[in-house]
């Protein structure tokens, strides 16, 4: 079990079958993105949200709190097209690489269009460096992330069962 050094900047995400994923946020590197994830986690917005785009050997994308909630008005065709009712977050590019287990901010072509969606890298994806904000990393449970159903979208998507800030858990 990973040691949680800073519970206020650590996310605990539960996947199916008790799969616990612990994410260390990087507020020193990307304070706006870290704050957004904590705000949405605290409101329960990420609970039951589908992994709508999962590409083998690349990444697993989730976080569409508008169209991705599998318990409320879920439409797989629209999952991945929405965000939260909060404004977009300005890019916070850094020199941190998109390594295996890092959390990246999903966005449109506009670098300043990140909102609620994020992805977890299955492997080192250096081609994303300097183009997408890195704001966290998995410190426990990557084996559960590796088991997320693949597809764009997956035929039977996996979901975030619950997502909380460790300080509140």
N, C-alpha and C positions, 0 to 999 in steps of 0.2 A: 504494500500500500504506500502510495506517495505521501510524503510529508507536505502538509499544507502550511506554507510559511506565512502567507498573507491572506487570511480568509476573506477580507473585503475585496480582494482582487483575484479571487479564485471562483470558478464556475463548476458546479457539479451537475452533470447531465446524465439522466437515466435513460437508457435505451431499452429495447425489449429484453425479456428474460433476465432482468436484473443487471444488465450491462452498465456498469458505472464508468463514466468518462470524466476525468478531472482536467480542467483547463486552467492554466495559469495565464491570467491576463497581463499585458505589458503596458500599464498606464504611463510609464516613463517614456515609452516609444510612441504610443498612439493613445493619448488620453481621451480624445473624443470618441473613438471607436470602443474603447474599453468601457467608458461611461454609458454608451448607448446599449451595449450588451447587458450590462448590469441593470439598467433601467427596465429593459424589456423582460429580462429574467425575473426581476422582482415583481413585475406586474402580472406574471404568468403567461405573457404573450407567446412564448416559445413552446409551452406545453402542448403536446399532441400535433406539432407541426412536422410535416413530411420531409423526408430527404427526397427532393424532386428531381435532382440531377446528380447521378452517381456514375462516374466514368472510371472503369477499371484501370489501374495503373496511373491514375491522375488525382481525382479528388471526389469528395462527397459534399454536395451543396444542399443547404436547408435554410430556414429562417424566414420564409415568406409568411409572415404573421397575418397578412390580409387574406390570402387564398389557400394557404397550406395547412390550415388546422383541420385535421382528419376527423374531428368530432363536431365541427360546425361549418356547414355550407361548403364542404370540400369539393373541389372540382380539379381533378388531376391535370386537365388541359390548361387550366389557368395558374396552377401552382408554379411559382417561379417568376410570375409577372408582377407581383405586388410587393409592398413593404409595409411599414407601420404608418400611423397617422402623424408621426413626428417628422420633422424636416430631414433632408439628406445631410450626410456627414461629409465634411471636407476631407480630401485625401490626406493621409499622414504617412507618406512614403519614407522609408528608412533604408539603411544598409543591411537590415536583417534579411537573410535569404528565406525563400519559401521552401523550407526543408520538410521532411516527413513529420507529420503531426502538428505543423503550424496551422494557425487559424488565419484565414485571409478574408478581407471584406469583399463580398460580391458586389458588382456594380454594372451599370450600362457602359457605353462607350465614353461617357463623361466621367473623368476621374473623381469628380466631386459628387457622384450620385449614389454612394453607398447609403444604405438605410438600415435594414434589419437582416438582410440575407448574408450568410457567411459560408465558407467552405473549409474543409479540413483536408490537407494534402496527404494522399496515400504514400507519396514518395517525394524525393527532392525534385522540385519543379522550378529550377533556376531561371527558366525563360519568363517567369512571372515577376522576378526581382525588379523593384523600382517601378512597377506598373500597378500593383495592387497592394493595399495596406496590410501588413502583418501586424496583428495585435494580440496574439496569444499562442499558446502551444499546449498540446496534450501532454500531461505529465503522468497520467495513469489511464489505462483502459484502451489503448490504441488497438488492442486485439479485438475489441468490440466494434470499433470504427471499421476495421478491416472486413467485418462480416456484414456490413450494410448492403442491402439488395442493390444490384447494379441496374442501370438503365437511364434513358433520357426521354421520358421518365421511366422509372422501374414499373413493371407490370403490377407488382404488389409492393408499394413503397414501405420502407421502415419509417419510424417516426421518433421524435424526441418525446419520451413519455413525460418527463419533467425536467426543468432546468432551473437551478437556483444559485444564488450567490452563497458560497460556503459560510459566510458570516451569519446568514439567516437560517441555515439548515439545522 
